[in-house]
Amino acid sequence: MDDSERATWNPSVGPFAADADVSTAPDLRGSLYIWPDGILLVGEHVRSEPHRHFTASLFFALSGSLRLRVESPAGWCETRGALIGPNVRQELDARGCRLVILQIDPETDAYARVARRLLFGSVHMLSGALVDALSTRAGAMLRDPGFSAARLWDMALTLVGGPARARCHFDPRIEQVLDRLKREVLSPPTAAQLARTAGLSEGRLLHLFSDEVGVPLRRYILWLRLRQVIYAWALTRSLTDAAHAAGFADSAHLSRTFRSMYGIRPSDVLRSDGRVALVAGFPSGRLCGPHASSDGPLWASAAAALGTAGGVRAADTDHRWLPLG
């Protein structure tokens, strides 16, 4: 990393406007793109409560700047872009700012591309020059009638992290546990059953799982279920039905979990009033990656139910992009 790309995490002292009541803040607006390899939001007026989640967050401003608070009680920091590591407590105030946010799964090759930026801390602030480059290229892509979220995703990962590289694998025993959890997430095995799968004591499994994956076992199961919510909502347009389909007790349980992990309510993004456009990228070929065995049937059934043959064909030939509004 050269000096032009170094930036310092330097929280300000004392409260600022971001601590004010947000009940009158403008509603989140934008487009949320989901596909098997990524989640990308292009939006404005994003305001999150304190939260932490399994994924890493890469974001940069297309216009304006935003405020970030990490691991309270640290102060607020004004920035135009940052990479935040997985499972880091964070709070974002981007009212008045249009930005791009990538949620990057730590199990994937995509995360391996940016992980080196987090070797010396859980937050890497993007330099002004890097944000300028990201913003310029993203702006041009967004104006293209054949816009592809997957291409914007790859561009951002390349500029911030570098070329494609293979992910680092977890302990083989934890890999076994993860594979079983993904296949049985709606009726997950008990910790004791998973311990037998891994050939470990229950206590040792729970400790090793947290060390390797970065979150406790129960928290990881909730995150897997949140991944399923989007498929269910696309088919039912009901948060209650989506909650049940993804294994949550009810919509209130879903809402609490969603807010604790993303700092916003599911109804802020899964809505039918046009403020947030939900666009899914259905893969044209066979899935790969750590979730392929569990995601394949979900995407196939959703594609069949939604009739994706008439979807919008984007610039990349690997996906059929279909608005779900």
Secondary structure as the mmCIF struct_conf table of DSSP 4:
data_model
#
loop_
_struct_conf.conf_type_id
_struct_conf.id
_struct_conf.beg_label_comp_id
_struct_conf.beg_label_asym_id
_struct_conf.beg_label_seq_id
_struct_conf.end_label_comp_id
_struct_conf.end_label_asym_id
_struct_conf.end_label_seq_id
HELX_RH_3T_P HELX_RH_3T_P1 ASP A 3 GLU A 5
HELX_LH_PP_P HELX_LH_PP_P1 PRO A 11 SER A 12
BEND BEND1 VAL A 13 GLY A 14
HELX_RH_3T_P HELX_RH_3T_P2 ALA A 17 ASP A 19
BEND BEND2 ALA A 20 ALA A 20
TURN_TY1_P TURN_TY1_P1 SER A 23 THR A 24
BEND BEND3 ALA A 25 ALA A 25
HELX_LH_PP_P HELX_LH_PP_P2 PRO A 26 LEU A 28
STRN STRN1 ARG A 29 TRP A 35
TURN_TY1_P TURN_TY1_P2 PRO A 36 ASP A 37
STRN STRN2 GLY A 38 ARG A 47
BEND BEND4 PRO A 50 PRO A 50
STRN STRN3 HIS A 51 HIS A 51
BEND BEND5 PHE A 54 THR A 55
STRN STRN4 ALA A 56 SER A 63
BEND BEND6 GLY A 64 GLY A 64
STRN STRN5 LEU A 66 VAL A 70
BEND BEND7 GLU A 71 GLU A 71
TURN_TY1_P TURN_TY1_P3 SER A 72 PRO A 73
BEND BEND8 ALA A 74 ALA A 74
STRN STRN6 CYS A 77 THR A 79
BEND BEND9 ARG A 80 ARG A 80
STRN STRN7 GLY A 81 ILE A 84
TURN_TY1_P TURN_TY1_P4 PRO A 86 ASN A 87
STRN STRN8 GLN A 90 ILE A 104
TURN_TY1_P TURN_TY1_P5 PRO A 106 GLU A 107
BEND BEND10 THR A 108 THR A 108
HELX_RH_AL_P HELX_RH_AL_P1 ASP A 109 VAL A 114
HELX_RH_3T_P HELX_RH_3T_P3 ALA A 115 LEU A 118
TURN_TY1_P TURN_TY1_P6 LEU A 119 PHE A 120
BEND BEND11 SER A 122 SER A 122
STRN STRN9 VAL A 123 MET A 125
HELX_LH_PP_P HELX_LH_PP_P3 LEU A 126 SER A 127
HELX_RH_AL_P HELX_RH_AL_P2 GLY A 128 ARG A 143
BEND BEND12 ASP A 144 ASP A 144
TURN_TY1_P TURN_TY1_P7 PRO A 145 GLY A 146
HELX_RH_AL_P HELX_RH_AL_P3 ALA A 149 VAL A 160
TURN_TY1_P TURN_TY1_P8 GLY A 161 GLY A 161
BEND BEND13 PRO A 163 PRO A 163
HELX_LH_PP_P HELX_LH_PP_P4 ALA A 166 ASP A 171
HELX_RH_AL_P HELX_RH_AL_P4 PRO A 172 ARG A 183
TURN_TY1_P TURN_TY1_P9 GLU A 184 LEU A 186
BEND BEND14 SER A 187 SER A 187
HELX_LH_PP_P HELX_LH_PP_P5 PRO A 188 THR A 190
HELX_RH_AL_P HELX_RH_AL_P5 ALA A 191 ALA A 198
TURN_TY1_P TURN_TY1_P10 GLY A 199 GLY A 199
BEND BEND15 LEU A 200 LEU A 200
HELX_RH_AL_P HELX_RH_AL_P6 GLU A 202 VAL A 213
BEND BEND16 GLY A 214 VAL A 215
HELX_RH_AL_P HELX_RH_AL_P7 LEU A 217 THR A 236
HELX_RH_AL_P HELX_RH_AL_P8 LEU A 239 ALA A 245
TURN_TY1_P TURN_TY1_P11 ALA A 246 GLY A 247
BEND BEND17 ALA A 249 ASP A 250
HELX_RH_AL_P HELX_RH_AL_P9 SER A 251 TYR A 262
BEND BEND18 GLY A 263 ILE A 264
HELX_RH_AL_P HELX_RH_AL_P10 PRO A 266 VAL A 269
BEND BEND19 LEU A 270 LEU A 270
BEND BEND20 SER A 272 ARG A 275
STRN STRN10 VAL A 276 PRO A 283
BEND BEND21 SER A 284 GLY A 285
BEND BEND22 GLY A 289 GLY A 289
TURN_TY1_P TURN_TY1_P12 PRO A 290 HIS A 291
HELX_RH_AL_P HELX_RH_AL_P11 ALA A 292 LEU A 306
TURN_TY1_P TURN_TY1_P13 GLY A 307 GLY A 307
HELX_RH_3T_P HELX_RH_3T_P4 THR A 308 GLY A 310
BEND BEND23 GLY A 311 GLY A 311
STRN STRN11 VAL A 312 ARG A 313
BEND BEND24 ALA A 315 ASP A 316
TURN_TY1_P TURN_TY1_P14 THR A 317 ASP A 318
STRN STRN12 HIS A 319 PRO A 323
#
